[in-house]
Amino acid sequence: MTSTDTAMAGYFDVLSALLRDLREQEWDALRRAADLCAEAVAARGVIHIFDTGHLLSHEMICRTGGLVAYTPLRIAGTVDNANPHRGAAAPAGEDADRLLVQWALSAGTLRRGDVLVMSSVSGTSALVVELTLAAQARGVTVIAVTAVRHSSRLAPGHSTGKRLHEIADLVLDDHADYGDSMLEVAGLGQRINPASGVTGAVLMWALNAGIVERLVARGVEPSVYTSVHLPGGPGRLAEVEERYRVEGR
């Protein structure tokens, strides 16, 4: 069996075009997001990151070159009570989502003046919308990382009829197309390779660069991770985390 590797080459071509689109079309939104986040961190606010199980709450946390201020927000509220005769537990529903969100925000560390990055490709789930609205009600700025073209063609799951990109304070569009997969393969009746994971990460690391640059311009030295594998790495890690714990930025 031989292959021309057209699909692999095509992936790089499609991805390169997507990255050009991100720079050209999301530039203004990225600059505004960097302003908001830098303002928050300078005032000892926190940048919280919530995603729906894809990438960003792992990609941005404790990473070399990333801010210590990035804090994952993970909410788990499941019931494991299946019975062979009665079946699985019923879906919780929007009322339960609302209670879960209120409990999570009360138990967590979100405060007025913080930023919450909400990462959801579809942006349609009741939990995502409920969390966005509840955070905004507490004075938290919500930045959405979502696929606007994809989301716009999906039915909203919240009773307001709203999707994430319609209610967030600022939207970073990851430019994933409807269905998210972006690559055609000859002889296969569907696309492969999702766009959102790569483009979402690129948006966030571009944002990271903008935040750090703005903080330095203000005379604020942000706490930034360096590789623990470099000489003196473990000691440097302990120092930067302790510095952030004390100074909050």
ZAMARGU-4260 file (C-alpha; in steps of 0.2 Angstrom, whole numbers, plus 5000, padded with zeros to 4 digits):
<rodrens>
0) 5000/5000/5000 | 5007/5017/4995 | 5002/5034/5000 | 5005/5052/4994 | 5002/5059/5012
5) 4990/5071/5004 | 4980/5072/5020 | 4995/5076/5031 | 5001/5089/5020 | 4983/5096/5018
10) 4982/5097/5037 | 4996/5109/5038 | 4989/5119/5024 | 4972/5120/5032 | 4979/5124/5049
15) 4991/5137/5042 | 4976/5146/5034 | 4966/5145/5050 | 4980/5153/5060 | 4981/5167/5047
20) 4962/5170/5049 | 4964/5170/5068 | 4978/5183/5068 | 4968/5194/5055 | 4951/5192/5062
25) 4953/5190/5081 | 4967/5203/5083 | 4956/5216/5090 | 4947/5204/5102 | 4963/5197/5108
30) 4970/5215/5112 | 4954/5219/5122 | 4955/5202/5131 | 4974/5206/5135 | 4969/5223/5142
35) 4955/5215/5153 | 4966/5201/5159 | 4981/5212/5163 | 4970/5225/5172 | 4964/5210/5183
40) 4981/5203/5187 | 4988/5220/5191 | 4974/5222/5203 | 4978/5205/5211 | 4964/5197/5202
45) 4963/5179/5196 | 4961/5172/5178 | 4950/5157/5180 | 4948/5144/5166 | 4933/5133/5163
50) 4931/5121/5149 | 4920/5107/5144 | 4932/5093/5144 | 4943/5097/5129 | 4960/5106/5132
55) 4962/5123/5139 | 4960/5120/5158 | 4975/5108/5156 | 4984/5117/5142 | 4986/5133/5152
60) 4989/5127/5169 | 5007/5125/5177 | 5015/5127/5160 | 5032/5134/5156 | 5030/5152/5151
65) 5012/5153/5157 | 5006/5164/5171 | 5004/5156/5189 | 4988/5167/5190 | 4979/5154/5178
70) 4967/5144/5189 | 4957/5129/5183 | 4938/5129/5188 | 4932/5112/5188 | 4914/5107/5193
75) 4909/5089/5196 | 4891/5085/5201 | 4887/5067/5196 | 4876/5054/5203 | 4882/5036/5202
80) 4867/5026/5207 | 4862/5015/5192 | 4852/4999/5195 | 4850/4985/5183 | 4831/4985/5185
85) 4828/5003/5186 | 4842/5010/5174 | 4853/5024/5176 | 4850/5040/5186 | 4840/5053/5177
90) 4848/5069/5169 | 4850/5082/5182 | 4841/5096/5172 | 4843/5115/5172 | 4837/5118/5190
95) 4850/5106/5196 | 4863/5115/5185 | 4858/5131/5193 | 4860/5125/5211 | 4877/5116/5206
100) 4884/5133/5199 | 4878/5143/5214 | 4887/5130/5226 | 4902/5130/5215 | 4904/5149/5215
105) 4901/5150/5233 | 4914/5136/5237 | 4927/5142/5224 | 4938/5157/5223 | 4930/5168/5210
110) 4929/5186/5216 | 4923/5203/5208 | 4936/5209/5196 | 4942/5192/5191 | 4941/5185/5173
115) 4933/5169/5169 | 4939/5161/5152 | 4924/5150/5147 | 4930/5137/5134 | 4916/5128/5125
120) 4916/5123/5107 | 4897/5122/5105 | 4893/5135/5119 | 4876/5128/5120 | 4875/5118/5136
125) 4864/5124/5151 | 4878/5122/5163 | 4890/5133/5152 | 4877/5147/5150 | 4871/5146/5168
130) 4889/5147/5174 | 4892/5162/5163 | 4877/5172/5169 | 4881/5168/5187 | 4899/5173/5186
135) 4894/5190/5177 | 4881/5193/5191 | 4896/5192/5204 | 4906/5205/5194 | 4917/5193/5185
140) 4921/5197/5167 | 4918/5182/5155 | 4929/5179/5140 | 4922/5165/5129 | 4933/5154/5118
145) 4921/5146/5107 | 4917/5141/5089 | 4904/5154/5083 | 4900/5146/5066 | 4897/5129/5074
150) 4888/5136/5089 | 4876/5147/5079 | 4869/5131/5070 | 4866/5122/5086 | 4850/5122/5097
155) 4853/5131/5113 | 4851/5120/5129 | 4847/5134/5141 | 4830/5141/5145 | 4835/5158/5140
160) 4838/5152/5122 | 4856/5160/5123 | 4872/5152/5118 | 4889/5156/5126 | 4895/5168/5112
165) 4879/5178/5114 | 4881/5182/5132 | 4900/5183/5136 | 4908/5200/5139 | 4920/5196/5125
170) 4922/5182/5112 | 4937/5174/5105 | 4931/5164/5090 | 4942/5149/5087 | 4936/5148/5069
175) 4931/5130/5069 | 4918/5126/5056 | 4901/5117/5059 | 4905/5100/5065 | 4923/5106/5071
180) 4932/5093/5060 | 4942/5102/5046 | 4951/5090/5034 | 4944/5081/5019 | 4951/5064/5015
185) 4948/5057/4998 | 4937/5041/4999 | 4930/5045/5016 | 4913/5052/5018 | 4917/5063/5033
190) 4930/5076/5039 | 4943/5072/5051 | 4954/5082/5063 | 4946/5095/5074 | 4951/5113/5073
195) 4946/5119/5090 | 4959/5111/5100 | 4973/5119/5091 | 4966/5136/5087 | 4959/5137/5105
200) 4976/5134/5112 | 4984/5147/5100 | 4972/5160/5105 | 4976/5157/5123 | 4995/5158/5121
205) 4993/5173/5110 | 4983/5181/5124 | 4996/5175/5137 | 5009/5185/5127 | 4998/5200/5127
210) 4995/5199/5146 | 5013/5198/5150 | 5018/5212/5139 | 5005/5223/5146 | 5010/5219/5164
215) 5028/5222/5161 | 5024/5239/5153 | 5015/5244/5169 | 5030/5240/5179 | 5022/5224/5186
220) 5033/5208/5185 | 5021/5194/5183 | 5024/5177/5191 | 5028/5165/5176 | 5032/5147/5176
225) 5049/5141/5170 | 5054/5123/5166 | 5056/5112/5182 | 5069/5102/5172 | 5081/5116/5170
230) 5096/5118/5182 | 5088/5124/5198 | 5071/5121/5191 | 5062/5114/5207 | 5069/5128/5218
235) 5063/5141/5205 | 5046/5133/5204 | 5044/5134/5223 | 5050/5153/5223 | 5038/5158/5209
240) 5023/5149/5217 | 5027/5157/5234 | 5030/5174/5227 | 5012/5173/5218 | 5005/5166/5235
245) 5011/5182/5244 | 5009/5195/5230 | 4995/5188/5220 | 5001/5193/5203
</rodrens>
